[in-house]
Amino acid sequence: MIKTSLFADQEREAKLNKLGDALRVMAEHVDFAALAAEVDRAAPRPGRERGGRPPFPTELMVRVLLIQQLFNLSDAQMEFQLLESDQEPAFLDATANRFLAEARSYYAAAASLRIS
């Protein structure tokens, strides 16, 4: 019989930290706000004069594309991992972003930055 622990979440977090969580290390060492500002400067997004859904924040998309490239995920796999995993939403600060993008949005973001 498997024993359950009241502290399972904390134990899991401690084990991930001990193993070396690449996303946490990246978040500590990369200034994603500055990187997003450079992306906006280099590849500006079209305006919203014609209406439509507001674009996802550039910083969020940069983080998603970084994870996607790091782990060699397809757009559909990236969407699944964001919905399934407990790790990525913390790295992406997904609590502030109530809606995560769909696979098509990742494809469009990568295409605008010419990442393949």
C-alpha positions in Angstrom: 0.0 0.0 0.0 1.3 3.4 -0.9 1.5 5.8 2.0 0.3 9.3 1.3 1.9 12.3 3.0 0.4 15.6 4.1 3.5 17.2 2.9 3.7 15.6 -0.6 3.8 18.9 -2.4 6.7 20.2 -0.3 8.6 16.9 -0.6 8.1 16.9 -4.4 9.4 20.5 -4.5 12.4 19.7 -2.4 13.3 16.7 -4.6 13.0 18.8 -7.8 15.3 21.4 -6.2 17.8 18.7 -5.3 17.8 17.2 -8.8 18.2 20.7 -10.3 15.1 22.2 -11.8 16.4 23.8 -15.1 13.4 26.1 -15.3 14.0 27.5 -11.8 17.7 28.1 -12.6 16.8 29.8 -15.8 14.3 32.0 -14.1 16.9 33.1 -11.6 19.5 33.9 -14.2 17.6 35.3 -17.2 16.0 38.7 -17.2 12.9 37.8 -19.2 11.4 41.3 -19.0 14.5 42.8 -20.7 14.5 40.0 -23.2 10.8 40.5 -24.0 11.5 44.3 -24.5 14.2 43.4 -27.0 11.9 41.1 -28.8 9.2 43.7 -29.0 11.8 46.2 -30.3 13.2 43.7 -32.9 9.8 42.2 -34.0 7.0 44.6 -33.1 3.5 43.2 -33.0 0.7 44.7 -35.2 -1.6 47.2 -33.5 -5.0 46.4 -32.3 -6.8 49.1 -34.3 -8.9 46.5 -36.0 -10.0 45.0 -32.7 -9.7 41.3 -31.8 -8.3 39.4 -28.8 -5.3 41.1 -27.1 -2.0 39.4 -27.8 -0.4 37.3 -25.1 2.3 39.1 -23.2 5.7 38.9 -25.0 7.4 37.8 -21.9 5.0 34.8 -21.6 5.6 33.8 -25.2 9.4 34.1 -24.9 9.3 31.8 -21.9 7.1 29.3 -23.7 9.3 29.4 -26.8 12.4 28.9 -24.6 10.8 25.8 -22.9 9.7 24.5 -26.3 13.2 24.8 -27.8 14.9 23.5 -24.6 12.8 20.3 -24.5 12.3 20.0 -28.3 8.5 20.0 -28.1 6.1 20.5 -30.9 3.4 23.2 -30.6 0.8 20.6 -29.7 3.1 18.9 -27.1 3.8 22.4 -25.6 0.1 23.1 -25.2 -0.4 19.7 -23.6 2.6 20.2 -21.2 1.3 23.6 -20.1 -2.1 22.1 -19.3 -0.7 19.0 -17.7 2.5 19.9 -15.8 2.9 21.6 -12.5 6.3 23.0 -13.4 5.8 25.2 -16.4 3.0 27.3 -15.0 5.2 28.3 -12.1 8.0 29.2 -14.5 5.6 31.1 -16.8 3.8 32.9 -13.9 0.6 31.4 -15.3 -1.3 32.4 -12.3 -1.2 36.0 -13.6 -2.2 34.8 -17.1 -5.6 33.2 -16.7 -5.6 31.8 -20.2 -2.7 30.0 -21.7 -2.2 30.1 -25.5 -3.1 27.4 -27.9 -0.7 25.6 -30.2 -1.5 28.0 -33.0 -0.3 30.9 -30.9 3.1 29.2 -30.3 3.5 28.6 -34.0 2.7 32.2 -34.8 5.1 33.5 -32.1 7.9 31.3 -33.3 7.2 32.3 -36.9 7.4 36.0 -36.1 10.8 35.4 -34.5 11.9 33.0 -37.2 12.5 30.1 -34.8 12.1 26.6 -36.2 
